[in-house]
Amino acid sequence: MAVSLEEINRRIGEVPILAFIGFKLVELGDGVAKAVFAHDRRLERRGGIIHGGVIMTALDTAMGFAATAATGKNNVTLELKVNFLEPLDGGVYEIYARVLRRGRHTVVVDGELYKEGALAAKALGTYFILDRPIEE
C-alpha cells in the first residue's frame, strides 16, 4: 500500500534535523520529488543567509526521496555536489529533484533549489540502493 504525503511528512517531522529545518515534502512521483522549507533565523550563518550545510541537507533529503520513488527501496548518499548560486536571505525555498539515471546499484539524481523563482543552488548526487525495505 502506498504511503500518503501526510504520513511521509509526519515521519519527516520525527527526524530532528529535518524538523528543525522545517523540511516538507509536497510532491512525490516516479523518480521526482518536490519539497519546501521556509527561512528561519536559526538556520542562518553570519551575514543573515542560510548556512550551506542546511541547503545541502535539504537538497540531499529531497533527492533521496526521488531515488526512493524511482526504486521503491531505501538508499544512502554516495556523493553529493552542490553549487551555491544565490544567497538564501528570506522567503520560502522550493526544491525540485529528479532521477537522471537508475542503475542496478546506484541512482543519479539532479536537484535544484529556487528562491522566488530564481535558481539559487544546483546539485548532483549519486545514491546507493540498499537491499532492504523501507521501514513501514
VOLOFI-727390 format. One record per residue: residue in one letter; residue number from 1; x, z, y of N, C-alpha, C in turn. Coordinates in pm, 1 decimal, padded with zeros to 6 digits. Layout:
BEGIN
REC   r     k        nc1        nc3        nc2       cac1       cac3       cac2        cc1        cc3        cc2
REC   A   NUM          X          Z          Y          X          Z          Y          X          Z          Y
...
//
This chain:
BEGIN
REC   r     k        nc1        nc3        nc2       cac1       cac3       cac2        cc1        cc3        cc2
REC   M     1    00084.1    00000.0   -00117.5    00000.0    00000.0    00000.0    00089.2    00000.0    00124.7
REC   A     2    00053.4   -00079.7    00222.9    00129.6   -00087.7    00347.9    00109.6    00039.2    00430.6
REC   V     3    00215.5    00078.8    00496.2    00211.6    00196.3    00582.0    00179.0    00149.1    00723.6
REC   S     4    00088.6    00218.3    00790.7    00047.3    00179.2    00925.5    00155.8    00210.6    01028.5
REC   L     5    00149.6    00140.0    01141.6    00242.2    00169.7    01252.0    00226.1    00313.9    01297.8
REC   E     6    00103.0    00362.0    01296.4    00078.3    00501.5    01336.1    00155.1    00598.1    01246.1
REC   E     7    00151.9    00573.2    01115.5    00223.7    00659.4    01021.3    00374.3    00644.4    01037.3
REC   I     8    00421.5    00521.3    01056.1    00564.5    00499.6    01077.6    00610.1    00575.2    01202.1
REC   N     9    00533.3    00567.1    01310.2    00570.6    00636.6    01433.2    00563.7    00788.5    01418.2
REC   R    10    00472.5    00836.2    01333.9    00469.3    00980.4    01306.5    00599.3    01022.0    01238.0
REC   R    11    00644.8    00941.0    01143.2    00770.0    00969.5    01072.5    00890.4    00955.7    01165.8
REC   I    12    00886.8    00856.6    01254.1    00994.3    00841.1    01353.6    01003.3    00967.9    01438.5
REC   G    13    00888.7    01022.3    01475.3    00884.7    01144.1    01556.1    00945.2    01265.2    01487.7
REC   E    14    00961.6    01258.1    01355.6    01024.0    01367.4    01280.4    01176.0    01356.9    01278.2
REC   V    15    01229.7    01246.7    01326.8    01375.3    01227.9    01334.3    01418.4    01274.5    01473.2
REC   P    16    01490.0    01386.2    01483.1    01517.0    01447.3    01613.4    01574.2    01352.8    01719.8
REC   I    17    01673.1    01270.4    01686.1    01733.8    01184.2    01787.3    01634.4    01080.3    01836.7
REC   L    18    01551.6    01025.8    01746.0    01453.7    00925.1    01787.1    01340.8    00987.3    01867.5
REC   A    19    01301.9    01108.9    01831.3    01200.6    01180.1    01910.4    01254.4    01208.6    02050.4
REC   F    20    01380.3    01248.6    02058.5    01442.7    01279.0    02188.4    01446.1    01155.3    02277.9
REC   I    21    01479.4    01040.2    02218.7    01484.9    00914.8    02293.9    01344.2    00870.2    02335.1
REC   G    22    01244.2    00905.1    02253.6    01108.0    00857.9    02278.3    01083.4    00720.8    02217.8
REC   F    23    01161.2    00687.1    02113.4    01152.1    00557.8    02045.7    01016.1    00542.1    01980.0
REC   K    24    00952.8    00426.5    02001.7    00823.7    00398.0    01939.0    00821.8    00252.9    01892.1
REC   L    25    00786.7    00234.1    01766.7    00771.4    00101.0    01710.1    00632.2    00049.7    01747.1
REC   V    26    00624.6   -00068.9    01805.3    00493.8   -00122.2    01847.6    00451.7   -00245.8    01769.5
REC   E    27    00545.7   -00307.4    01696.8    00514.7   -00424.1    01614.1    00611.2   -00427.8    01497.2
REC   L    28    00559.8   -00465.9    01381.3    00645.4   -00480.9    01263.9    00585.6   -00589.9    01176.7
REC   G    29    00665.3   -00694.1    01150.3    00618.9   -00805.4    01069.0    00727.9   -00849.5    00974.2
REC   D    30    00712.7   -00968.1    00918.8    00808.7   -01019.0    00822.0    00941.5   -01050.2    00890.0
REC   G    31    01033.6   -00955.9    00888.0    01165.0   -00974.8    00946.6    01171.5   -00959.9    01096.6
REC   V    32    01068.0   -00905.0    01157.1    01068.2   -00882.2    01301.9    01018.3   -00741.7    01333.7
REC   A    33    01067.9   -00690.0    01446.1    01022.1   -00559.9    01493.5    01028.7   -00558.8    01645.2
REC   K    34    00936.2   -00486.0    01705.6    00937.9   -00463.9    01849.9    00921.7   -00314.0    01871.8
REC   A    35    01003.6   -00260.8    01963.3    00999.3   -00118.0    01992.0    01012.7   -00096.1    02142.8
REC   V    36    00975.8    00022.9    02185.3    00987.1    00059.2    02326.4    01039.1    00202.3    02338.5
REC   F    37    01100.1    00229.9    02452.8    01127.4    00367.2    02493.2    01135.4    00368.4    02645.2
REC   A    38    01103.3    00481.9    02702.5    01098.2    00494.3    02848.2    01221.2    00566.3    02901.4
REC   H    39    01253.4    00533.9    03024.5    01366.1    00600.3    03090.1    01337.7    00750.8    03100.5
REC   D    40    01438.6    00828.1    03074.5    01429.5    00973.7    03082.8    01564.4    01022.4    03134.8
REC   R    41    01562.4    01106.6    03234.0    01688.6    01154.3    03293.5    01780.0    01221.4    03192.0
REC   R    42    01722.5    01279.0    03086.0    01804.9    01344.4    02984.3    01887.8    01244.6    02903.2
REC   L    43    01856.5    01114.9    02915.1    01929.1    01010.5    02841.4    02037.3    00944.8    02925.9
REC   E    44    02049.8    00988.1    03050.0    02143.4    00926.0    03142.7    02285.9    00977.5    03126.4
REC   R    45    02377.1    00890.9    03162.7    02516.0    00931.7    03181.1    02533.7    00949.2    03332.0
REC   R    46    02654.8    00982.7    03374.9    02680.0    00993.4    03519.5    02647.2    00860.5    03585.6
REC   G    47    02588.7    00866.6    03700.6    02551.7    00745.4    03772.2    02405.5    00708.4    03756.5
REC   G    48    02331.1    00784.6    03675.3    02187.3    00761.8    03665.0    02144.2    00646.9    03576.0
REC   I    49    02231.2    00603.7    03484.0    02191.3    00496.8    03392.5    02194.2    00548.0    03248.5
REC   I    50    02113.6    00482.5    03164.0    02104.1    00524.3    03024.4    02240.2    00508.4    02955.3
REC   H    51    02278.1    00609.8    02880.4    02404.9    00612.0    02807.1    02406.8    00500.0    02702.7
REC   G    52    02520.8    00435.0    02686.7    02535.7    00325.4    02591.4    02503.5    00364.2    02448.6
REC   G    53    02533.4    00487.0    02410.9    02502.5    00532.7    02275.7    02353.3    00538.1    02249.3
REC   V    54    02275.7    00570.4    02351.1    02130.0    00571.2    02338.5    02080.5    00428.3    02317.6
REC   I    55    02135.0    00335.8    02394.6    02096.7    00194.9    02383.2    02128.1    00143.6    02242.8
REC   M    56    02246.6    00175.5    02192.9    02286.0    00131.1    02059.3    02197.3    00192.7    01951.4
REC   T    57    02163.6    00319.5    01966.8    02076.8    00386.1    01869.3    01940.5    00319.9    01864.2
REC   A    58    01883.1    00290.9    01980.9    01750.9    00227.6    01985.4    01754.6    00087.0    01925.5
REC   L    59    01856.2    00009.2    01961.0    01870.2   -00124.8    01904.1    01889.5   -00118.1    01752.3
REC   D    60    01979.1   -00033.1    01706.6    02008.4   -00019.9    01564.4    01882.8    00017.5    01485.6
REC   T    61    01803.3    00106.7    01541.0    01682.1    00150.7    01472.1    01581.3    00037.2    01460.5
REC   A    62    01556.5   -00033.6    01569.8    01461.9   -00146.3    01565.8    01511.8   -00255.0    01471.0
REC   M    63    01641.8   -00283.3    01475.4    01699.5   -00386.6    01390.5    01693.3   -00346.3    01243.0
REC   G    64    01713.2   -00219.1    01214.8    01699.5   -00169.6    01078.0    01557.6   -00184.3    01026.7
REC   F    65    01459.3   -00160.5    01114.1    01319.7   -00181.3    01074.6    01291.8   -00328.1    01044.9
REC   A    66    01348.5   -00419.2    01124.2    01330.7   -00562.8    01098.0    01389.5   -00599.1    00961.8
REC   A    67    01507.1   -00544.0    00929.9    01569.8   -00569.0    00799.9    01483.4   -00515.1    00686.6
REC   T    68    01428.3   -00397.1    00705.0    01339.9   -00338.6    00604.0    01214.4   -00423.6    00587.0
REC   A    69    01159.4   -00472.5    00698.2    01039.2   -00555.9    00691.1    01067.0   -00685.8    00615.0
REC   A    70    01189.7   -00735.8    00621.0    01225.4   -00860.2    00551.9    01250.8   -00839.4    00403.4
REC   T    71    01296.8   -00720.1    00366.5    01338.8   -00697.1    00228.2    01246.6   -00604.0    00150.1
REC   G    72    01173.0   -00520.2    00220.5    01091.8   -00419.4    00153.2    01174.7   -00304.6    00099.5
REC   K    73    01303.2   -00300.7    00138.3    01393.4   -00195.8    00089.8    01463.0   -00126.6    00205.9
REC   N    74    01511.3   -00009.1    00177.1    01587.0    00066.9    00275.1    01722.2   -00001.5    00297.2
REC   N    75    01789.8    00034.7    00406.2    01918.6   -00026.9    00437.4    02003.4    00069.3    00518.6
REC   V    76    02130.7    00036.7    00528.8    02222.3    00109.8    00616.8    02300.3    00007.8    00698.5
REC   T    77    02343.3    00049.0    00815.5    02416.9   -00038.8    00904.7    02560.5   -00053.8    00856.5
REC   L    78    02603.8   -00179.0    00838.7    02743.4   -00207.8    00807.1    02822.9   -00233.6    00933.8
REC   E    79    02759.7   -00303.7    01028.1    02828.2   -00340.6    01151.5    02723.5   -00358.0    01261.7
REC   L    80    02759.8   -00319.0    01382.9    02671.2   -00337.1    01497.8    02757.4   -00366.1    01619.8
REC   K    81    02728.0   -00477.8    01684.3    02797.5   -00516.4    01806.8    02693.6   -00528.9    01917.0
REC   V    82    02723.3   -00468.9    02031.4    02629.8   -00473.9    02144.2    02703.6   -00516.8    02270.3
REC   N    83    02644.8   -00611.1    02341.3    02690.3   -00647.1    02475.0    02591.6   -00585.1    02573.6
REC   F    84    02643.7   -00504.4    02665.4    02562.0   -00441.4    02768.9    02565.2   -00533.2    02890.9
REC   L    85    02450.3   -00588.4    02927.5    02444.8   -00691.2    03031.1    02394.8   -00640.8    03165.5
REC   E    86    02306.3   -00543.1    03163.8    02249.4   -00486.5    03286.4    02236.0   -00335.8    03269.3
REC   P    87    02250.7   -00259.3    03377.5    02230.7   -00114.6    03366.2    02082.7   -00081.3    03346.9
REC   L    88    02056.3    00017.6    03264.2    01919.2    00065.8    03245.8    01900.2    00184.9    03338.1
REC   D    89    01831.4    00161.0    03448.9    01820.9    00264.1    03552.1    01678.5    00300.5    03589.0
REC   G    90    01583.0    00269.5    03502.6    01445.4    00310.8    03527.3    01345.2    00218.8    03461.1
REC   G    91    01232.6    00275.7    03421.4    01124.8    00195.8    03364.1    01110.9    00214.0    03214.6
REC   V    92    01039.3    00119.0    03155.9    01019.0    00115.7    03011.0    01100.1   -00000.6    02956.1
REC   Y    93    01170.8    00024.7    02847.9    01258.4   -00074.6    02788.5    01196.0   -00126.8    02659.9
REC   E    94    01204.4   -00259.2    02639.5    01149.7   -00323.0    02520.6    01262.2   -00379.9    02435.8
REC   I    95    01249.8   -00360.3    02305.9    01349.7   -00410.6    02211.9    01281.1   -00506.9    02114.8
REC   Y    96    01342.8   -00622.5    02096.5    01295.7   -00722.0    02000.6    01406.2   -00743.3    01897.7
REC   A    97    01369.7   -00735.9    01770.5    01466.7   -00754.6    01662.7    01411.2   -00857.1    01564.7
REC   R    98    01500.4   -00944.7    01517.0    01456.2   -01044.2    01418.6    01569.9   -01074.3    01322.3
REC   V    99    01532.5   -01092.2    01197.9    01629.6   -01125.7    01094.2    01674.2   -01269.9    01112.0
REC   L   100    01804.7   -01290.5    01112.2    01861.9   -01424.8    01119.1    01889.7   -01480.6    00980.3
REC   R   101    01935.8   -01391.7    00890.7    01967.5   -01434.8    00754.6    01955.3   -01318.1    00658.7
REC   R   102    01890.6   -01346.1    00546.9    01878.8   -01245.5    00441.3    01953.8   -01295.8    00319.6
REC   G   103    02052.3   -01217.3    00276.9    02125.9   -01249.5    00155.6    02084.9   -01156.2    00042.9
REC   R   104    02158.5   -01161.2   -00067.3    02127.2   -01072.6   -00180.0    02157.2   -00926.9   -00148.5
REC   H   105    02263.4   -00903.1   -00070.9    02306.7   -00766.3   -00046.7    02305.4   -00726.2    00100.0
REC   T   106    02301.8   -00824.5    00188.7    02306.2   -00793.7    00331.4    02201.8   -00874.0    00409.5
REC   V   107    02172.0   -00822.3    00527.3    02079.4   -00887.3    00619.4    02146.4   -00888.7    00756.4
REC   V   108    02144.2   -01003.7    00823.5    02198.0   -01015.0    00958.4    02079.7   -01018.4    01055.3
REC   V   109    02086.1   -00931.7    01155.9    01973.2   -00914.3    01247.7    02020.4   -00928.6    01392.0
REC   D   110    01939.8   -00997.2    01471.3    01961.0   -01014.9    01614.7    01872.4   -00915.0    01688.3
REC   G   111    01925.4   -00851.8    01792.2    01846.2   -00758.7    01871.7    01864.9   -00784.2    02020.4
REC   E   112    01756.7   -00769.0    02094.6    01761.7   -00785.2    02239.8    01683.8   -00672.1    02304.6
REC   L   113    01740.7   -00617.3    02410.6    01675.0   -00511.7    02486.9    01647.9   -00565.1    02627.1
REC   Y   114    01524.0   -00550.4    02671.2    01481.2   -00601.4    02801.0    01440.4   -00489.0    02894.6
REC   K   115    01474.7   -00507.6    03020.4    01432.9   -00418.2    03128.8    01355.5   -00505.0    03227.1
REC   E   116    01226.9   -00478.1    03241.3    01141.6   -00553.3    03334.0    01153.3   -00703.4    03311.9
REC   G   117    01154.5   -00745.9    03184.9    01158.4   -00886.8    03151.3    01296.8   -00950.7    03152.3
REC   A   118    01397.7   -00877.4    03196.9    01534.2   -00930.6    03203.1    01615.5   -00877.8    03085.0
REC   L   119    01692.6   -00966.5    03021.9    01777.6   -00925.8    02911.1    01885.0   -00829.6    02961.4
REC   A   120    01887.4   -00709.2    02905.1    01980.4   -00605.7    02950.2    02086.9   -00572.1    02845.8
REC   A   121    02059.2   -00600.6    02717.7    02157.6   -00577.5    02611.6    02127.9   -00673.6    02496.6
REC   K   122    02234.9   -00722.9    02434.3    02223.5   -00817.7    02323.3    02303.9   -00762.6    02206.5
REC   A   123    02242.2   -00761.2    02087.7    02308.2   -00701.8    01970.9    02304.7   -00795.7    01851.3
REC   L   124    02403.9   -00778.7    01764.0    02407.7   -00846.5    01635.7    02451.4   -00743.2    01532.7
REC   G   125    02373.6   -00730.7    01426.9    02404.7   -00629.6    01326.5    02396.4   -00683.7    01185.7
REC   T   126    02471.7   -00620.5    01096.6    02466.5   -00650.8    00954.3    02424.1   -00523.6    00882.8
REC   Y   127    02326.2   -00537.1    00795.1    02268.5   -00423.0    00724.6    02282.4   -00443.8    00574.3
REC   F   128    02326.2   -00339.4    00505.4    02340.9   -00343.2    00360.1    02209.7   -00298.8    00297.8
REC   I   129    02157.2   -00379.7    00206.7    02031.0   -00348.7    00139.9    02057.6   -00245.8    00030.4
REC   L   130    01989.3   -00133.2    00037.4    02005.9   -00027.7   -00062.8    01914.5   -00054.1   -00182.0
REC   D   131    01964.7   -00025.2   -00298.8    01885.5   -00041.6   -00420.7    01808.7    00086.9   -00449.4
REC   R   132    01729.4    00123.8   -00351.8    01642.7    00241.3   -00370.2    01521.3    00221.8   -00280.8
REC   P   133    01409.2    00273.7   -00325.4    01286.3    00252.8   -00247.6    01288.0    00333.5   -00117.6
REC   I   134    01208.1    00287.5   -00024.6    01187.4    00361.6    00099.2    01100.1    00480.8    00063.8
REC   E   135    01136.3    00597.2    00112.3    01055.9    00715.2    00076.8    00914.4    00699.5    00129.9
REC   E   136    00820.5    00736.7    00047.9    00677.4    00727.1    00084.7    00630.9    00850.9    00154.2
//
